[in-house]
Every structure is written in C-alpha cells, then in structure tokens.
Amino acid sequence: MTNLTTSDYRHLLRVEAARLSQVDPTHLELDLPHLQGWTVRSVVGHTGWVFRFAQLALESDPANPPSRSSVPEPPHGDDVIEWFVTGSNDLQAALDSTDLEAVRPTFTGPQPASWWLRRLSHEVSMHRWDAESAVGSPEPIDARQARDGIDEVLEVFVPRRMQFEALGGTGETVHLHATDIDDGEWFMTYGPEGVEWNHSHAKGDVAARGPVSDLLLLLWSRIPASRLEVFGDAELLDRWQTAAAF
C-alpha cells in the first residue's frame, strides 16, 4: 500500500517536472551512461511524449483508449525543452480537471485516473535522475517516493514486463533493505512465472542494503548492484537486471 497521498503525488509531479525543465540546452546531446543509445534530449522528449499520451488517456473512455500514433514525436531541435514544458503544463491542467476516481484507460487495463497521477510522478522523477546523471552526480529520488516506486515496480511492471524465462526463477530469494527509512524492506521470491513479494525482514539468498533511492535505481537497472552493500549471491541481482525489460 502506498505511503503517499494524492497531494504528495501532485507535489512530486510538479517539482520533478520543473527540475527536468531546467535542463541546460547545451547538455541535450550528452549520452546517458546507463542507457545505451539515449541522450538527455531522448529523455526530455520521451517524457514530454508520455505526458501527452497520458493526457489523452485522461480524456478517453476506457472502451476507446488512445493509440500511440495519436501523439506526435518530439521535435529535434532545442525547442524540445519548451515542448516538454507545454506537455507538462497541459497534463497537470488535465489532472486538475479530472475526477481521479473516474475510470480511465491505462496499459494495465481500466483503472481509476489516480493510477496515472502515481505513474507519472514516478516517470518524471526517474527521467529527471537520468538527465542529471549525464552531467555529474544526480540528486537521489525522494525517499518516500522511492519506497512507493519499488512497490510500483513489483505491482505494475514485474507481472507484465518481466522476462521470466531470463529470470529463471526456481525459488531464489532476495531481500532489499533501505538504510535511510524505517519501513523499507522487501522480500522477493523468484518463480518461473512470477515474483512473489512482501514487506518483511527475512534472510534471502542475496541481500542488498542501501539508500531507498539506490534500491529503486537498482530495480530499474540504472545502477549496478556494486553501488550497494550486497551479501550472498549477487548473481541474482544481475539476473533481475537482465530480465527486467522495463
């Protein structure tokens, strides 16, 4: 269960979108060290595209979800930043005018519109981190948001996008332990067709300890396991990153 409120998600979406909008135009062509083929421009353009797609979803009936082709591709010049800002402003206006309990289309099927608010706050925070990583040491993701982001990975992305054949689960266990928050523990069991998980303290075949932001970045394959304190079979964390086609 999330530890964040609707107001928290709105605040985080606004703050992180504003931070991403401050990207230096001279940095747009810099490569991201952890995403092959991606540049800062890719991240800004992609996030602006997602914002526009989400706005269409918020304005659509669940029976008639928007198509990806309905959203224009980002511009190629420096005006991608302004394009992102326009998409962010329009999206936030759409969220403000939407009943968040109303059912809307999502890539997980019909969900309350609040699903998009949560998803987008995580989307922009991760891509803000991406953009900052191209030019130095990025600021960590807000700890409460990172905790909820780990839950979202396990709830939303693993069941739909994990390549379970590559994960090769036969009951192996992973314990994640956040060192900077009080309620940050996850215990996962790899299975052939799923990952079972809960919030508990238990001994796993591998344990990874560190700030909760780094644990989230690990699950999204942004940083290697070597950035964390690891005990046990570290290969299980490598298998996760190989199989997590998020």
C-alpha positions as CSV (number, residue, x, y, z in Angstrom):
1,M,0.0,0.0,0.0
2,T,1.3,3.4,-0.9
3,N,2.6,5.7,1.8
4,L,1.9,8.7,-0.4
5,T,-1.3,10.8,-0.8
6,T,-2.8,12.3,-3.8
7,S,-1.4,15.7,-2.7
8,D,2.0,14.1,-2.4
9,Y,1.9,12.8,-5.9
10,R,0.7,16.1,-7.3
11,H,3.6,17.9,-5.5
12,L,6.2,15.4,-6.6
13,L,5.0,15.6,-10.2
14,R,5.2,19.4,-10.2
15,V,8.6,19.5,-8.5
16,E,10.3,16.9,-10.6
17,A,8.8,18.2,-13.9
18,A,10.1,21.7,-13.0
19,R,13.5,20.2,-12.3
20,L,13.6,18.4,-15.6
21,S,12.6,21.5,-17.5
22,Q,15.7,23.3,-16.2
23,V,18.0,21.1,-18.3
24,D,20.8,23.1,-19.9
25,P,20.2,23.2,-23.7
26,T,24.0,22.6,-24.2
27,H,23.6,19.2,-22.5
28,L,20.9,17.8,-24.8
29,E,23.3,15.8,-26.9
30,L,25.1,14.2,-23.9
31,D,24.8,10.4,-23.7
32,L,23.3,8.7,-20.7
33,P,26.0,6.5,-19.1
34,H,23.4,3.8,-18.1
35,L,21.0,3.7,-21.1
36,Q,22.7,2.8,-24.4
37,G,21.6,5.0,-27.3
38,W,19.8,7.5,-25.1
39,T,20.8,11.2,-24.7
40,V,19.4,13.9,-22.5
41,R,17.3,15.0,-25.5
42,S,15.9,11.5,-25.6
43,V,14.8,11.7,-22.0
44,V,13.2,15.1,-22.2
45,G,11.4,14.2,-25.5
46,H,10.3,10.8,-24.2
47,T,8.9,12.3,-21.0
48,G,7.0,15.0,-22.9
49,W,5.6,12.3,-25.2
50,V,4.4,10.3,-22.2
51,F,2.8,13.3,-20.7
52,R,0.8,13.9,-23.9
53,F,-0.2,10.3,-24.1
54,A,-1.4,10.3,-20.5
55,Q,-3.4,13.4,-21.1
56,L,-5.2,11.7,-24.0
57,A,-5.9,8.7,-21.7
58,L,-7.3,11.0,-19.0
59,E,-9.7,12.4,-21.7
60,S,-10.7,9.0,-23.1
61,D,-13.3,6.4,-22.3
62,P,-11.8,3.0,-21.2
63,A,-13.5,1.3,-24.1
64,N,-11.7,3.6,-26.6
65,P,-8.1,4.1,-25.3
66,P,-5.8,6.4,-27.3
67,S,-3.3,5.0,-29.8
68,R,0.4,5.7,-29.6
69,S,0.2,7.1,-33.1
70,S,-2.1,9.8,-31.8
71,V,0.8,11.5,-30.1
72,P,3.3,13.5,-32.2
73,E,7.0,12.7,-31.9
74,P,9.2,15.2,-30.0
75,P,10.9,18.0,-32.0
76,H,14.6,17.5,-32.9
77,G,15.9,21.0,-32.0
78,D,16.5,22.7,-28.7
79,D,12.8,23.5,-28.6
80,V,12.3,20.0,-27.2
81,I,12.6,21.7,-23.8
82,E,9.7,24.1,-24.4
83,W,7.7,21.2,-25.9
84,F,8.3,19.3,-22.7
85,V,7.1,22.3,-20.6
86,T,4.0,22.7,-22.7
87,G,3.2,19.0,-22.3
88,S,3.8,19.2,-18.5
89,N,1.5,22.2,-18.1
90,D,-1.3,20.7,-20.2
91,L,-1.0,17.4,-18.3
92,Q,-1.2,19.0,-14.9
93,A,-4.2,21.0,-16.0
94,A,-5.9,17.8,-17.2
95,L,-5.2,16.1,-13.9
96,D,-6.6,19.1,-12.0
97,S,-9.8,18.9,-14.0
98,T,-10.2,15.1,-13.9
99,D,-12.2,13.2,-11.2
100,L,-9.4,10.9,-10.0
101,E,-11.9,8.2,-9.1
102,A,-13.2,8.1,-12.7
103,V,-12.1,5.0,-14.6
104,R,-9.7,5.7,-17.5
105,P,-7.6,3.5,-19.9
106,T,-4.1,2.5,-18.8
107,F,-1.6,0.0,-20.1
108,T,-2.8,-2.3,-17.3
109,G,-6.4,-2.0,-18.3
110,P,-9.1,0.3,-17.0
111,Q,-8.1,2.0,-13.7
112,P,-9.1,5.0,-11.6
113,A,-7.5,8.1,-13.1
114,S,-5.4,8.4,-9.9
115,W,-3.3,5.5,-11.4
116,W,-1.9,8.0,-13.9
117,L,-1.0,10.5,-11.3
118,R,1.0,7.9,-9.4
119,R,2.6,6.6,-12.6
120,L,3.6,10.0,-14.0
121,S,5.1,11.2,-10.7
122,H,7.4,8.2,-10.9
123,E,8.1,8.6,-14.6
124,V,9.3,12.1,-14.3
125,S,11.4,11.6,-11.2
126,M,13.3,8.7,-12.8
127,H,13.9,10.6,-16.0
128,R,15.0,13.7,-14.1
129,W,17.5,11.5,-12.5
130,D,18.5,10.2,-15.9
131,A,19.1,13.6,-17.3
132,E,21.1,14.7,-14.3
133,S,23.3,11.6,-14.5
134,A,24.6,12.7,-17.8
135,V,26.4,15.7,-16.3
136,G,27.5,14.6,-12.8
137,S,26.1,13.2,-9.7
138,P,22.3,13.2,-9.8
139,E,20.2,14.1,-6.8
140,P,18.6,11.0,-5.3
141,I,14.9,10.4,-5.7
142,D,12.8,11.5,-2.8
143,A,12.9,8.7,-0.2
144,R,9.1,8.3,0.3
145,Q,8.6,8.4,-3.5
146,A,11.4,5.8,-4.0
147,R,9.7,3.5,-1.5
148,D,6.4,3.7,-3.3
149,G,8.3,3.4,-6.6
150,I,9.7,0.0,-5.5
151,D,6.1,-1.1,-4.7
152,E,5.0,0.1,-8.2
153,V,7.7,-1.9,-9.9
154,L,6.6,-5.0,-8.2
155,E,2.9,-4.4,-8.5
156,V,2.7,-3.0,-12.1
157,F,5.8,-3.8,-14.1
158,V,7.0,-7.2,-13.0
159,P,3.8,-9.0,-13.8
160,R,3.6,-7.5,-17.3
161,R,7.1,-6.9,-18.5
162,M,9.5,-9.1,-16.6
163,Q,11.1,-11.7,-18.9
164,F,10.6,-14.7,-16.6
165,E,12.5,-17.1,-18.9
166,A,15.6,-14.9,-18.5
167,L,15.0,-14.6,-14.7
168,G,15.0,-18.3,-14.5
169,G,13.3,-18.4,-11.1
170,T,13.1,-21.6,-9.1
171,G,12.5,-20.2,-5.6
172,E,15.6,-18.0,-5.2
173,T,15.0,-15.2,-2.6
174,V,16.1,-11.5,-2.5
175,H,16.0,-9.2,0.5
176,L,16.1,-5.4,-0.1
177,H,16.8,-3.3,2.9
178,A,16.6,0.5,2.8
179,T,19.0,2.1,5.3
180,D,17.6,5.6,5.3
181,I,13.9,4.9,6.1
182,D,12.1,2.9,8.8
183,D,9.7,1.0,6.7
184,G,11.8,0.0,3.7
185,E,12.2,-3.8,3.4
186,W,11.1,-6.1,0.6
187,F,11.4,-9.9,0.4
188,M,11.1,-11.3,-3.1
189,T,10.9,-14.9,-4.3
190,Y,11.7,-15.6,-8.0
191,G,9.4,-18.1,-9.6
192,P,9.2,-19.4,-13.2
193,E,6.1,-17.3,-14.0
194,G,6.1,-14.6,-11.3
195,V,7.8,-12.9,-8.4
196,E,6.1,-13.2,-5.0
197,W,6.9,-10.4,-2.6
198,N,6.0,-8.8,0.7
199,H,7.3,-6.2,3.1
200,S,9.2,-8.3,5.6
201,H,12.6,-8.9,7.2
202,A,13.9,-12.3,6.3
203,K,17.1,-13.9,5.2
204,G,17.4,-14.2,1.4
205,D,19.8,-15.9,-0.9
206,V,21.0,-12.4,-1.5
207,A,20.5,-9.1,0.4
208,A,21.1,-5.6,-0.9
209,R,21.3,-2.7,1.5
210,G,21.5,1.0,0.8
211,P,19.5,4.2,0.4
212,V,16.0,3.5,-0.8
213,S,16.6,5.7,-3.9
214,D,19.5,3.4,-4.9
215,L,17.4,0.3,-4.3
216,L,14.8,1.7,-6.8
217,L,17.5,2.6,-9.3
218,L,18.8,-1.0,-9.0
219,L,15.4,-2.4,-9.9
220,W,15.2,-0.1,-12.9
221,S,18.7,-1.1,-14.0
222,R,20.0,2.4,-13.6
223,I,22.9,1.5,-11.3
224,P,24.8,-1.8,-10.8
225,A,24.5,-3.9,-7.6
226,S,28.1,-2.9,-6.8
227,R,26.7,0.5,-5.7
228,L,25.0,-1.2,-2.8
229,E,26.1,-3.3,0.1
230,V,25.5,-6.9,-1.1
231,F,25.5,-10.1,0.9
232,G,25.1,-13.5,-0.7
233,D,24.6,-14.5,-4.3
234,A,25.0,-11.2,-6.2
235,E,24.3,-13.0,-9.5
236,L,20.6,-13.0,-8.5
237,L,20.6,-9.2,-8.8
238,D,22.3,-9.4,-12.2
239,R,19.6,-11.8,-13.3
240,W,17.0,-9.3,-12.3
241,Q,18.5,-6.6,-14.4
242,T,18.9,-8.9,-17.4
243,A,15.2,-9.9,-17.1
244,A,13.7,-6.6,-16.2
245,A,12.7,-5.3,-19.6
246,F,11.0,-2.2,-18.2
